Amino acid sequence: MNYQIRKIDNKKYIEIISSSKPLNTENDALDLIALCSEHNTNILMIHYAALSEDFFNLKTKADGNIIQKFINYCIKTVAVVPGEIIQKGRLKEMTLETNKGNHFRMYENKEKAEKWLIQ
């Protein structure tokens, strides 16, 4: 897993840039939660390259299961995903809905994602 620890305005978060095994299951989410605990943070940014195709296929329910783990463990999470992916069908609806909350959001660029994440 390719990640970095970022610090902005006295807030520390983990940025998952890519992974040889993309995030696909609840156990993968638990590994990220453990990583957050290890680095004493509850803030996480995940880039598109670290997410599996199943995450974006709502029929698999991988997205809901993973997001629920982050919510259960109070990990504020943002996914940075290309606009052409976010704007597809039902994923667009899900993005609009999740972006109303304070636990998980998806943004097209890192700057917007980071702004929400550290606020």
Helices and strands as residue ranges (DSSP letters): E 2-8, E 11-18, H 26-38, E 43-47, G 48-50, H 53-56, G 58-60, H 62-72, E 76-80, H 83-86, H 89-98, E 104-107, H 110-118
